Amino acid sequence: MLLAPPHKRPTGARRTLRSYIRINDPWVFVLPYLAGAAFLIVYPVGYGFWIGRDPLNYLQLFGDPTYWAAAVNTLLFLGVGVNATLLLALVLSGFFALRRWWVKALLPVFILPWAVPVVSAYLSIHWMLNSEIGMINTILRGIGVSSPPEWLNSYGWAIVAALVSYIWHWLPFWTLILLAARMAIPNDVYEAADVDGATGIRRLVHITFPLLRGTYLTSTLLAAIWTLSDYNTVHFITGGAPGDTTHVLATLGVDYAFDIGFIELGVSVGLTALPLIIILIVLLVRRLKADDGGLA
């Protein structure tokens, strides 16, 4: 009968290494993350600061009217696009919270603008807005409008088209977020409100919105951060037309870096939005800490 060889106990350096790993097990999992973060986050951000370090780039930017137009358009998306989207999402979340079968049947259709690939959706809207062969102007001419708007040849119509497309794409996502928050409100709260006579607008103002306030503010801050880096909307809807007047900072930076070939200036455009991004991130982190602490 063969006997298994006795188990050899680790000695020397092997014993030291095994005991070190056993005592410091969390580092075994943290180190790969730190290495990945250094490679994927620290290096690209640091290299971006290095490229955009020249103060002359910012002097050139601040003397460029196109940059200021892009900054104003970015603020329009933050002020109008984000707030209009979240406000409509709040209203529609109340509609989709109704317990009717046809409302539930509408929800999958409503989600489609957010679920479909954004590039193909925006390209379709772009061609629909073509003043000569686009579907919208074709319909308008068919019903007797002799001079339909030139959607992409006028700054006013073009920026409105970009804003509406942005709202159309993101509205289903934020509606689902607020709908989930609504569904988490206990029915006992509404039953008590009905007993006290709080119905309709009073129930929305004094019960529903206070309970949704944390989710609403967090969603607004997160939407603002994402909007600052939103490249697709303006690029595929207007392309900056007419005459580079509808650019936002995200598209202008790419235009400078790759279309003009001035990479340092393109990176500098992105860095000018960094202070606002940092402020929004700090507010978001504070909001999340407040939610974690049970504050409204």
N, C-alpha and C positions, 0 to 999 in steps of 0.2 A: 504493500500500500504506500503510495507516494504522498509525502507530506508537503504542504505548501511552504515555500521558503518564508522565514520570518520577515515581518514588515520592518524595513530599515527606517529608523528614526532620522529625520533631517539633522544635519550637523553643520556647524560653521556658518558660512555665508547664506546657505539655503535656509537654515533655521531663522536667521536674522531677517531675511527678506520676507519669509512667510509670516513671521510675527508682526513685521512692519505693515504688511498689507492687511492683516487681520485687524490690527488696531485702527488703521486709517482707511477702512473700507469705503467711506463716502468719497474719498479722493479718486478712487478707481473709476467712479462714475462721473465725477465732476471734471476731471482732466480732459477727457475727449470733448466735452462741451466747450471748455475754455479754449482748447486748440481750434475747434471749429469756429467759435466766435471770433477768435483772433484772426483767422484766415478769411472769414466771410463778412465780418463786420468792422473790426478795428482797422485792418489793412485798407479796405476800400475807402472808408471814411477818412482815415488819416491821409491817404494818397490824394483824395479829393481836396482836402484842406491844403495840401502841398501844391497842387496844381493851381488852386485859386488864391494863392498867397499874395500875389502882386497887387498893391493898392491901385495901380494905374488901370487895372481891369474895371474896378468899381467906379473910378472917375469916368471912364468911357461909357459904362453902363448908365450912370446917372445923368449923362448928357445925351442919352439916346431916347427920343420920344417913344420909340417902339417898346422900350423896356417899361416906361411908365404906363403905357396903354395896357401892357400885359399885366402889370401889377394891379391896375384898376379892375381889369377883367377877372383876375384871381379873387379880388375882394368881392366882386359881384357873385361869383360862384359860392364863396363862403357865406356872404350875407343873405343872398336871395335863394340860391340853389339849395343849400343845406337846410335853411330854416323852412322854406316852402315844402321841401321833401318830408321833413320830420313832422311838420304840422299836418300835412295831408295824410301821412302815415298814421298819426294819432286818430284822425277822424275815421279813416278807413278801417283801422283796427276795431273800432266800435261797431262798424257795419258788419265786418266778418265775424264778430263775436255773437251775432244773432244766431239763434238755434233754429234755423230753417234749412230744409234740404237744398233749396235752390241757391242759397248763399254759400253753402259748403261746396256745391257744384261749381260755382264761379271762382272759388279760390285757386284751383289749379290753373285756370286760364289766366287769372290775374298775375300769377307768379312767372308766367312765360317770359316777359321782358327781361327779368333778371336771370332766368335760367338759360336762355339762348346765348350762344357765343356773342360777346359784345362787339367784336370787329365786324362780323357779318350783319348784325343788327344796325350798327351805326352806318355802315356802307349803304345799306338799303335806305336808311333815312336820307343820307346824302343825295342819292340819286332821285329819291322822291321829291327833294327840294330843288332839283334842277329846273331853272326857269324856262327852258325850252322844251324839254322832253319829259320832265318830271311828272309823276302821277298827280300831285296836288294841283299844279297849274293846269294840267290837262282837264281835271275835273272842274276847276273853276271856269275855264273857258267853255266847257260843255254846258254849264248852267248860266252862261251869259256874262261872265266877268271879262270885259274886253282887255283890261290891263292888270293881270294878276301880279302880285309882288315878285320882285327879283330877290328871292330869299337869300342867296349867298353873295349877291353883289351889293348889298346894303349892310352897313355895320349894324344898324338897329335890328333888322330882321335876322341877320346871321347870329348875333349874340343871343337873341331870344330863342332861335332854333337850337342853339347849343345848350342853353339853360333848360329848355323843355325836354330835350333829349336826355340830359343828365337826370332830371327829375323822373322821367319815364323809366329809365333803367334802374335807378336805385329805390324807387318808391316801393316795389314789392318786398324787397329785403327788409327795409326798416318797418314796414307794416307787419311782417311776420314777427319781428323782434318785439314790437309793442303788443301784438296780439297775444304772444306767449306770456308777456307780463300781465296782460289783462286777465287771461285765463287762470293765472296763479292767485288772483285776488279771491279770498274765500267768499262763498255765496252768503254766509252769515252776515257779512258786512252790508251787502245790498239789502238783505231781508230786514236788518235793523233800520237801514235808511228808509225803506218803504214804510215801516211802521211810524217813523218820525215825520213822514211826509216829504222826504227829500227824493224827488224824482226828476227825470229829464235833465235840464241844464244844471240844476242845483246839485244833483248827484254827480254829474261830470266834474263840476268845479270844486265841490267840497269833499268828494270821496275818491273818484276815479283818478283824477289828475294828481292829487297829493300822493297817492299810492304808486303812481307811475313816474313821479318826478325824478327819482334816482335813475331809472332806466332811460328816461327821456334825455336827461342831461348827459349821461354817459354816451348815449347814442349820438347826440349832437357833437360832442367833442371828438368822438371817433370818426364820424362822418367828415368833420372839418379836416382832420389829419389826413384822411384818405383823399380828400378833394384837392389838397395842396399838391399831391403827387399824381393827380389824375391827368394822364397824357392822352388817353384814347378819345375822350369826348370831343375836344376841340380839334384834334388831329384828323379824325375821320369824318366829323360833321362839316367843319368849315375849312380845315387846313390852314387856319390863320387868315383866310380871306374875309373881306376884300382888303388887299394891300397891307397884310400883316397887322390888321387892326383888332382881330379877335383872338390873338394869341393869349395864352395864360403863361405863367412862369415855367411850368413844366414843358410846354411845347416850344417856348422861345429858347430855353436852354438847349434842347435837342437840336433846334434849327441852327443856332449859332455853332454848336459843336460839330455837327455832321454835314449840314447843308452848306454852311459858309466855310467850315473847316477851322474855326477858331475855338479849339477845345477849352482853353483857359477861360475865355469869356463865357462859354456855355456852362462850365462848372461854377463860375462866379454868379451866374443868374440863380442857380439852385441854392447857393450858399446865402444869398440875400433873403431867402424864405426861411432859413434855419432858425433865426430868433423867434419867429412866430410859431414854428413847429415845436420848439423847446417849451414855449409858454403853454401851448395846447397839451403837450405830453405831461407837463407838471400838473396842470389842472385835471387831466384825466387820471393820473395816479392818485391825486388827492381825493378825487371823486370815488375811485375804487376803494381807497382806504376808508372813506366815510361809509360806503355801503357795507364793507366788511365789519365796521364797528357798529352797524345797526342804525346809523343816522339817516334821516330822510334827505 
